[in-house]
Amino acid sequence: MTQTKQILHNERVDFTCEKLVLENGLTLLCAPMPGYAGVHAVYGTNFGSVDRAFTQNGKTVKLPAGIAHFLEHKMFENEEGDAFSLYAATGASANAFTGFDRTCYVFTATQHIPEALDILLSFVSRPYFTKDTVQKEQGIIGQEIKMYDDSADWRMMFALLQSIYHNNPVRDDIAGTVESIAEITPELLYECTDAFYTPGNMVLSAAGNITMEELVAAVERQGLRSAAAPAEKLREPEPESIPRPYHEFTMAVAQPTFGIAFKEKPASPAERFRCDVICDMLTELICGDFTPLFRRLYDEGLINSNFAGEVGSGDDYLCFFFSGETSDPEKVRSELLCEIARLKKEGIAKEDFLLCRNLMYGEAVGDLESIENVATTMAGCEMRGETLFEQLEVLASLTLEDVQQTLEQMLCEERSATVVIRPAQKSKG
């Protein structure tokens, strides 16, 4: 059932992990960590909220927004009951999450590891849906969607994505809408699991007090088989332009919230991870809490400690976000754009680059001390065609010139969109 095991070792941090691809296509990743009592395991599939259409066996299937997240909820149930109850009996703590490009099921445990692995693999690998259980979940997730509608941060992120993307499904809420999840049927869920919840599209990753042999034994106990035919994801073309340069709306917030997004051309698969690392660094160099811009805005009372930048990246999208609460959104936007222009013209200070690179390198090394971070990062990197040590190697080789060159090509105002959330006016009683 197995192929040759690969031993992946990084000399910089003296850390070892193992990789094994089984005959059924399932990729196993294991990082035995001596001295750790616990185990964190991740069972992930390359199926997320942006996967909205595919072909398999000559048939094209279109999916409503939110179906990947809906599946995440439903995979914890089968004819025997609720997976959470079974996990509780073993002492394990379980959870799951859906992102734009993947869905992962996880547990952390210090005992009864084989039993916890059996629960994880059996529930995720053997879906069970009925009309009644689907209708029940539609009501539960409908309430969750309404709850997120009250989150200013969540509303801001998707307002920004809808402002810079015309067609890319990344613009749609991961949970979908009440209307879109109403289209979900048991038959549609089974089509998704047949296409994407198959060993060749999945990764089982674990770190801590565990061995590769234990992972192999768990898979063998379940008798997982490969799918007859792979599914091909379909994507709509996305123009370079943005659909909405400015948008504002009101919510029950104490003060205005400002956000600006920049739409970028996605990097090639070979350059994507390196590009992501550089883009992450750029957000810190522009508005990290050690930067002149952050200190100036903070000292003037225009932002608080939550103001930050982040990067969104996938196979066919790349963008920057900068957001936070502010009493003067227009002033903060102007200052941010001026700082980007200044760094393009004058250049990034070498000492700032070195400080940022060292901080990021230190954080990456520190992540190797957490079984949760190691297992999660191994799974995420594998699903993107990378390794656990990719970030360390990129950071070690990165130069100021690399970062400056990327900055000069990105973060252009003409490909940006601004969103402002203003406090709703209270009605007079």
C-alpha positions in Angstrom: 0.0 0.0 0.0 3.0 2.3 0.4 5.7 3.9 -1.6 9.2 5.0 -0.5 9.3 7.3 2.5 11.0 10.6 2.0 13.0 12.1 4.9 13.0 15.9 4.8 15.6 17.5 7.0 16.6 21.2 7.4 20.1 21.8 8.7 19.4 25.4 9.6 17.0 24.4 12.4 17.9 20.7 12.8 14.3 19.7 12.2 13.1 16.5 10.4 9.7 15.5 8.9 8.7 12.6 6.7 6.6 12.3 3.6 4.9 9.2 2.2 2.5 8.9 -0.8 0.4 5.8 -0.6 -0.7 3.8 -3.6 -4.2 5.2 -3.3 -2.8 8.7 -3.8 -3.1 9.9 -0.2 -0.1 12.0 1.0 1.0 11.4 4.6 3.2 13.9 6.4 4.7 13.2 9.9 6.9 15.2 12.2 7.9 13.1 15.2 8.8 15.6 17.9 10.6 14.0 20.9 9.7 15.4 24.3 6.1 16.3 23.2 3.3 14.4 24.9 0.5 15.5 22.5 -0.4 15.0 18.8 -2.0 17.4 16.4 -3.4 15.9 13.2 -4.8 17.6 10.1 -6.8 15.8 7.4 -7.2 18.3 4.6 -8.6 18.4 1.1 -7.8 20.7 -1.8 -11.4 22.0 -1.9 -12.4 25.4 -0.6 -14.9 28.2 -1.1 -13.4 29.4 -4.5 -14.0 25.9 -6.0 -17.4 26.6 -7.6 -17.3 24.5 -10.8 -15.6 21.3 -12.0 -15.8 18.6 -14.5 -15.6 14.8 -13.8 -16.3 11.9 -16.2 -17.3 14.4 -18.8 -19.9 16.1 -16.6 -19.7 19.8 -15.6 -21.0 20.6 -12.1 -21.6 24.2 -10.9 -21.8 24.8 -7.2 -23.5 27.4 -5.0 -21.5 29.7 -2.8 -20.8 28.2 0.6 -21.0 24.5 -0.3 -17.4 23.7 0.9 -18.1 25.3 4.3 -21.5 23.4 4.4 -19.6 20.1 3.7 -17.2 20.9 6.6 -20.2 21.0 9.0 -21.8 17.9 7.6 -18.7 15.7 7.6 -18.9 15.4 11.4 -22.1 13.3 11.2 -22.9 9.8 9.9 -25.4 7.1 10.7 -23.7 6.3 14.0 -24.0 9.9 15.3 -21.8 12.8 16.0 -18.0 12.7 15.7 -17.6 15.3 18.5 -19.1 12.8 21.0 -16.7 10.1 19.9 -13.8 12.5 20.2 -14.8 13.5 23.7 -14.8 9.9 24.8 -11.1 9.7 23.8 -10.2 13.0 25.4 -9.3 14.6 22.1 -10.2 18.1 21.1 -11.5 18.4 17.5 -12.4 21.2 15.1 -12.4 22.1 11.4 -12.1 25.1 9.1 -12.8 26.1 5.6 -10.7 28.6 3.7 -10.7 29.9 0.2 -8.7 27.0 -1.2 -8.9 24.1 1.3 -11.0 22.4 4.0 -9.2 20.9 7.0 -10.4 18.6 9.9 -8.2 18.6 13.0 -7.8 17.1 16.4 -5.3 17.5 19.3 -4.9 14.6 21.8 -2.5 13.3 24.4 -3.9 9.8 24.6 -5.9 7.2 22.6 -4.2 8.5 19.4 -5.2 5.5 17.2 -8.8 5.9 18.2 -8.8 9.6 17.4 -7.2 8.9 14.0 -9.9 6.3 13.3 -12.6 8.8 14.1 -11.0 11.5 11.9 -10.5 9.2 8.9 -13.8 7.3 9.1 -16.1 10.4 9.3 -14.3 12.5 6.7 -13.9 9.5 4.3 -17.4 8.2 4.6 -19.9 11.0 4.0 -23.5 10.6 5.0 -26.2 13.1 3.9 -30.0 13.0 3.9 -32.6 15.5 2.9 -33.6 16.0 6.6 -30.0 16.5 7.8 -29.3 18.9 5.0 -32.4 21.0 5.7 -31.5 21.1 9.4 -27.9 22.3 8.6 -29.3 25.0 6.3 -31.0 26.5 9.3 -27.9 26.3 11.5 -25.6 27.8 8.9 -28.1 30.5 8.1 -27.9 31.7 11.6 -24.1 31.6 11.4 -24.2 33.7 8.3 -26.4 36.3 10.0 -23.9 36.4 12.9 -21.0 37.2 10.6 -23.1 39.9 9.1 -22.7 41.7 12.4 -18.8 41.5 12.2 -17.3 44.7 10.9 -14.0 43.0 10.1 -15.7 40.2 8.1 -17.9 42.6 6.2 -14.9 44.8 5.5 -12.9 41.9 4.0 -15.6 40.8 1.6 -16.5 44.4 0.7 -12.9 44.9 -0.3 -12.8 41.7 -2.3 -16.1 42.5 -4.1 -14.6 45.9 -4.9 -11.5 44.5 -6.7 -12.7 41.3 -8.3 -15.4 41.0 -11.0 -15.7 37.2 -11.3 -13.3 35.4 -9.0 -15.2 33.4 -6.4 -12.9 34.8 -3.7 -15.3 37.7 -3.6 -18.1 35.5 -2.2 -18.4 34.9 1.5 -16.9 31.5 2.5 -20.2 30.6 4.2 -22.3 31.7 1.2 -25.6 33.4 1.7 -28.9 32.1 3.0 -30.1 32.0 -0.6 -27.1 30.1 -2.0 -27.0 27.4 0.7 -30.8 26.8 0.1 -29.7 25.3 -3.3 -27.6 22.6 -1.6 -29.0 19.1 -1.8 -27.6 15.7 -0.7 -27.0 14.8 -4.3 -24.8 17.9 -4.8 -22.9 17.2 -1.6 -22.2 13.6 -2.8 -20.9 14.9 -6.1 -18.5 17.2 -4.2 -17.2 14.4 -2.0 -16.8 12.0 -4.9 -14.8 14.7 -6.7 -12.6 16.2 -3.9 -12.8 14.0 -0.8 -10.7 11.3 -2.3 -7.3 10.1 -1.2 -5.5 11.6 -4.2 -6.8 15.1 -3.4 -6.1 14.9 0.4 -3.3 15.2 2.9 -3.0 13.6 6.4 -0.5 15.5 8.5 0.5 14.9 12.1 3.1 16.3 14.5 4.2 15.5 18.0 4.3 12.1 19.8 3.6 10.0 16.7 5.3 8.1 14.0 4.7 7.6 10.3 4.0 3.9 10.9 1.1 4.9 13.1 -0.4 7.0 10.3 0.0 4.2 7.8 -1.7 1.8 10.2 -4.6 4.1 10.7 -5.1 4.5 6.9 -4.9 0.7 6.4 -7.5 0.1 9.1 -10.0 2.3 7.1 -9.2 0.6 3.7 -9.4 3.9 1.8 -9.5 3.5 -2.0 -8.7 6.0 -4.7 -11.3 7.6 -7.0 -12.0 6.3 -10.5 -11.5 9.6 -12.2 -10.0 12.9 -11.0 -12.0 16.1 -11.1 -10.8 19.2 -12.9 -11.6 22.6 -11.3 -13.0 25.3 -13.6 -12.2 29.0 -13.3 -13.7 32.1 -14.9 -11.4 34.6 -16.5 -10.7 37.7 -14.4 -9.9 41.1 -16.0 -7.1 43.3 -14.6 -9.5 46.2 -13.9 -11.5 46.6 -10.6 -15.3 46.9 -10.5 -15.7 49.4 -7.7 -13.0 52.0 -6.6 -15.0 53.3 -3.7 -17.8 51.9 -1.4 -19.2 52.8 1.9 -22.0 51.6 4.1 -23.1 51.9 7.7 -23.1 49.4 10.6 -23.4 49.5 14.4 -19.7 50.4 15.0 -18.3 52.9 17.5 -16.2 54.7 14.9 -15.4 54.5 11.2 -13.5 51.5 9.8 -11.3 52.1 6.8 -9.9 49.5 4.3 -8.0 49.7 1.1 -7.3 46.7 -1.2 -4.8 46.4 -4.1 -5.4 43.9 -6.9 -2.2 42.2 -8.2 -1.4 39.8 -10.9 -1.0 36.3 -9.4 2.5 34.8 -9.4 3.2 31.6 -11.4 3.0 28.4 -9.4 6.8 28.2 -9.2 7.1 31.7 -7.8 4.0 31.9 -5.7 5.4 31.0 -2.3 8.4 33.4 -2.7 6.1 36.1 -3.9 3.8 35.5 -0.8 6.8 35.9 1.6 7.9 39.1 -0.1 4.3 40.5 0.0 3.9 39.6 3.7 7.2 41.5 4.3 6.0 44.5 2.4 2.9 44.9 4.6 5.2 45.0 7.6 7.6 47.4 6.0 4.7 49.8 5.1 2.6 49.8 8.2 4.1 47.4 10.8 4.2 48.7 14.3 7.9 49.6 14.0 7.4 51.8 10.9 7.4 55.6 10.7 3.9 55.6 9.2 2.4 53.5 12.0 4.0 55.5 14.8 2.9 58.8 13.2 -0.7 57.8 12.7 -0.8 56.2 16.2 0.7 59.2 17.9 -1.8 61.5 16.2 -4.7 59.2 17.4 -5.7 58.3 13.9 -5.3 54.5 14.3 -5.1 52.0 17.2 -2.9 48.9 17.6 -5.2 46.9 15.4 -4.4 48.7 12.2 -2.5 46.3 9.9 -1.9 44.9 6.5 -2.2 41.4 5.1 -2.0 39.5 1.9 -4.6 37.3 0.2 -3.1 34.7 -2.2 -4.4 31.7 -4.2 -3.9 29.9 -7.5 -5.6 32.7 -9.4 -5.7 35.8 -7.1 -3.3 38.0 -5.2 -4.1 41.1 -3.3 -3.1 43.3 -0.4 -5.4 44.6 2.4 -4.8 47.5 4.8 -7.5 48.2 7.4 -8.4 49.4 10.8 -10.5 51.7 12.9 -9.9 55.4 12.4 -11.7 58.7 13.1 -10.5 60.1 9.7 -10.6 57.4 6.9 -9.6 59.9 4.2 -6.5 61.1 6.1 -5.3 57.5 6.8 -5.9 56.6 3.1 -3.9 59.6 1.9 -1.0 58.9 4.4 -0.9 55.3 3.4 -0.7 56.0 -0.3 2.0 58.7 0.3 4.1 56.2 2.3 3.9 53.6 -0.5 4.9 56.2 -3.0 7.8 57.4 -0.8 9.1 53.8 -0.3 9.0 53.3 -4.1 10.9 56.5 -4.7 13.4 56.7 -1.9 13.8 52.9 -1.3 13.3 50.7 1.7 15.9 51.4 4.4 18.3 48.5 4.7 18.0 48.4 8.5 14.2 48.1 8.2 14.5 45.3 5.7 17.0 43.4 7.9 14.9 43.9 11.0 11.7 42.7 9.3 13.5 39.7 7.7 15.0 38.7 11.1 11.6 39.0 12.8 9.9 36.9 10.2 12.7 34.3 10.3 12.5 34.1 14.1 8.7 33.6 14.0 9.1 30.8 11.4 11.6 29.1 13.6 9.4 29.6 16.7 6.5 28.0 14.8 8.5 24.7 14.7 8.1 24.4 18.5 4.3 24.1 18.2 2.7 20.7 17.2 -0.3 22.6 15.9 1.7 25.0 13.7 3.9 22.2 12.4 1.1 19.9 11.4 -1.0 22.7 9.9 1.9 24.2 8.0 3.0 20.9 6.6 -0.5 20.2 5.3 -0.9 23.7 3.8 2.5 23.7 2.2 1.9 20.2 0.7 -1.4 21.3 -0.8 0.4 24.2 -2.5 3.3 22.0 -3.7 5.8 23.3 -1.1 7.6 22.0 2.0 7.6 22.9 5.6 10.9 24.6 5.3 10.1 26.7 2.2 9.6 30.0 4.2 12.9 29.6 6.1 14.8 29.0 2.8 13.1 32.0 1.1 13.8 34.3 4.0 17.4 33.2 4.2 18.1 34.0 0.6 16.0 37.1 0.3 17.7 40.4 -0.5 16.6 44.1 -0.2 16.8 44.3 -4.0 14.2 41.5 -4.3 11.8 43.3 -2.1 12.3 46.7 -3.6 11.8 45.3 -7.1 8.5 43.7 -6.1 7.3 46.9 -4.4 7.9 48.9 -7.6 5.7 46.5 -9.6 2.8 46.4 -7.0 0.5 48.5 -4.9 -0.6 50.9 -7.6 -3.3 53.3 -6.7 -5.2 52.7 -10.0 -5.7 49.1 -9.1 -6.9 49.9 -5.6 -10.3 50.1 -4.0 -11.4 51.8 -0.8 -14.2 50.8 1.6 -15.4 52.8 4.6 -17.8 51.6 7.2 -19.4 54.5 9.0 -21.4 54.3 12.3 -25.1 53.9 11.8 -27.2 56.8 13.1 -29.1 55.8 16.2 -32.8 56.4 15.9 -34.3 58.9 18.3 -36.7 57.3 20.8 
